[in-house]
Amino acid sequence: MSDLTVRAAEPGDVHSIAEIDKACFSAPWSEESFRVELEENTVAFYLVGEIDGEVAGYAGLWWVGDEGHITNVAVHPKYRGKHIATCILDCLIDYCENEGMRSFTLEVRPSNDKAIELYQKFAFVDVGRRPGYYEDNHEDAIIMWRVIDDSGMPVLDRVKLQEIMIQRGKE
Ligand SMILES: CC(C)(COP(=O)(O)OP(=O)(O)OC[C@H]1O[C@@H](n2cnc3c(N)ncnc32)[C@H](O)[C@@H]1OP(=O)(O)O)[C@@H](O)C(=O)NCCC(=O)NCCS
């Protein structure tokens, strides 16, 4: 595979990102939604992975205090299985933790084994459910968190994580 470059998404990437979304999701975000994310949303931060000048995948989050609320991770079907999502997520987490972020959260469908495996590799832990979260088939969402402790190590114990969530007043 040609070299992958991971970089911050720019307004000129809106079309490519929206095309990836269309190829990946039953209810993709519109090009306008991504335009707002990249041009107007001051808490949004997106990275793209590029191969030979083509955007192959992206990941993004909303920066809420010291938490990152991951909005999406997607790789175009023709580029899957080449560790592109791994590289993009690795850069996203690394950059944000260096900037002081201490926890990340996301929702994922219980049927999305590939994504769950990917997130588990990054020490995301299943801490609960949002019943009927997905509008298309009313599937629940698994809520996952990656939290690092004071020594910078990810907390992997579900019960300990749930206690941290309760202390913070979250699920
Ligand atoms: C999930 C997704 C982003 C993974 O992208 P990718 O670039 O193919 O993933 P990677 O090659 O980096 O693989 C990372 C890990 O994911 C898991 N994974 C990826 N493809 C897999 C497959 N076909 N079967 C099982 N696990 C798989 C593995 O744990 C893999 O690590 P490994 O290769 O070291 O075993 C991609 O499948 C995708 O875009 N899916 C549609 C969009 C989506 O569901 N996004 C998540 C929304 S919550």
The ligand as an SDF file (V2000), in Angstrom:
LIG
                    3D

 48 50  0  0  0  0  0  0  0  0999 V2000
  -14.6780    0.1040   11.4470 C   0  0  0  0  0  0  0  0  0  0  0  0
  -13.7680    0.6720   10.3370 C   0  0  0  0  0  0  0  0  0  0  0  0
  -13.5770    2.1660   10.5430 C   0  0  0  0  0  0  0  0  0  0  0  0
  -12.3990   -0.0460   10.4240 C   0  0  0  0  0  0  0  0  0  0  0  0
  -11.5380    0.5440    9.4280 O   0  0  0  0  0  0  0  0  0  0  0  0
  -10.2370   -0.2110    8.8920 P   0  0  0  0  0  0  0  0  0  0  0  0
   -9.2870    0.7910    8.3580 O   0  0  0  0  0  0  0  0  0  0  0  0
  -10.6520   -1.2990    7.9770 O   0  0  0  0  0  0  0  0  0  0  0  0
   -9.7010   -0.8360   10.2530 O   0  0  0  0  0  0  0  0  0  0  0  0
   -8.2100   -1.3410   10.5280 P   0  0  0  0  0  0  0  0  0  0  0  0
   -7.6410   -1.9740    9.2880 O   0  0  0  0  0  0  0  0  0  0  0  0
   -7.4490   -0.2330   11.1490 O   0  0  0  0  0  0  0  0  0  0  0  0
   -8.4840   -2.4830   11.5800 O   0  0  0  0  0  0  0  0  0  0  0  0
   -8.4320   -2.2090   12.9510 C   0  0  0  0  0  0  0  0  0  0  0  0
   -9.0220   -3.3320   13.7440 C   0  0  0  0  0  0  0  0  0  0  0  0
  -10.4340   -3.3670   13.4990 O   0  0  0  0  0  0  0  0  0  0  0  0
  -10.8550   -4.7330   13.5330 C   0  0  0  0  0  0  0  0  0  0  0  0
  -11.2520   -5.1240   12.1830 N   0  0  0  0  0  0  0  0  0  0  0  0
  -11.0570   -4.4750   11.0190 C   0  0  0  0  0  0  0  0  0  0  0  0
  -11.5680   -5.1790    9.9880 N   0  0  0  0  0  0  0  0  0  0  0  0
  -12.0860   -6.2850   10.5350 C   0  0  0  0  0  0  0  0  0  0  0  0
  -12.7800   -7.4300   10.0110 C   0  0  0  0  0  0  0  0  0  0  0  0
  -13.0090   -7.5620    8.6940 N   0  0  0  0  0  0  0  0  0  0  0  0
  -13.2170   -8.3580   10.8950 N   0  0  0  0  0  0  0  0  0  0  0  0
  -12.9920   -8.2290   12.2230 C   0  0  0  0  0  0  0  0  0  0  0  0
  -12.3360   -7.1750   12.7790 N   0  0  0  0  0  0  0  0  0  0  0  0
  -11.8970   -6.2340   11.9380 C   0  0  0  0  0  0  0  0  0  0  0  0
   -9.6480   -5.5380   13.9370 C   0  0  0  0  0  0  0  0  0  0  0  0
   -9.5880   -5.5570   15.3450 O   0  0  0  0  0  0  0  0  0  0  0  0
   -8.5420   -4.6990   13.3740 C   0  0  0  0  0  0  0  0  0  0  0  0
   -7.2860   -4.8660   13.9660 O   0  0  0  0  0  0  0  0  0  0  0  0
   -6.2460   -6.0110   13.4210 P   0  0  0  0  0  0  0  0  0  0  0  0
   -6.1990   -5.9310   11.9280 O   0  0  0  0  0  0  0  0  0  0  0  0
   -4.9450   -5.5930   14.0780 O   0  0  0  0  0  0  0  0  0  0  0  0
   -6.7890   -7.2920   13.9050 O   0  0  0  0  0  0  0  0  0  0  0  0
  -14.3500    0.3800    8.9150 C   0  0  0  0  0  0  0  0  0  0  0  0
  -14.7310   -0.9810    8.8500 O   0  0  0  0  0  0  0  0  0  0  0  0
  -15.5360    1.2550    8.5660 C   0  0  0  0  0  0  0  0  0  0  0  0
  -15.3930    2.3500    8.0190 O   0  0  0  0  0  0  0  0  0  0  0  0
  -16.7560    0.7380    8.8150 N   0  0  0  0  0  0  0  0  0  0  0  0
  -17.9760    1.4790    8.4610 C   0  0  0  0  0  0  0  0  0  0  0  0
  -18.1310    2.7200    9.3090 C   0  0  0  0  0  0  0  0  0  0  0  0
  -18.2880    2.3630   10.7690 C   0  0  0  0  0  0  0  0  0  0  0  0
  -18.9760    1.4150   11.1280 O   0  0  0  0  0  0  0  0  0  0  0  0
  -17.6320    3.1630   11.6360 N   0  0  0  0  0  0  0  0  0  0  0  0
  -17.7260    3.0170   13.0650 C   0  0  0  0  0  0  0  0  0  0  0  0
  -18.9400    3.7380   13.5480 C   0  0  0  0  0  0  0  0  0  0  0  0
  -19.1010    3.5990   15.3230 S   0  0  0  0  0  0  0  0  0  0  0  0
  1  2  1  0
  2  3  1  0
  2  4  1  0
  2 36  1  0
  4  5  1  0
  5  6  1  0
  6  7  2  0
  6  8  1  0
  6  9  1  0
  9 10  1  0
 10 11  2  0
 10 12  1  0
 10 13  1  0
 13 14  1  0
 14 15  1  0
 15 16  1  0
 15 30  1  0
 16 17  1  0
 17 18  1  0
 17 28  1  0
 18 19  1  0
 18 27  1  0
 19 20  2  0
 20 21  1  0
 21 22  1  0
 21 27  2  0
 22 23  1  0
 22 24  2  0
 24 25  1  0
 25 26  2  0
 26 27  1  0
 28 29  1  0
 28 30  1  0
 30 31  1  0
 31 32  1  0
 32 33  2  0
 32 34  1  0
 32 35  1  0
 36 37  1  0
 36 38  1  0
 38 39  2  0
 38 40  1  0
 40 41  1  0
 41 42  1  0
 42 43  1  0
 43 44  2  0
 43 45  1  0
 45 46  1  0
 46 47  1  0
 47 48  1  0
M  END
$$$$
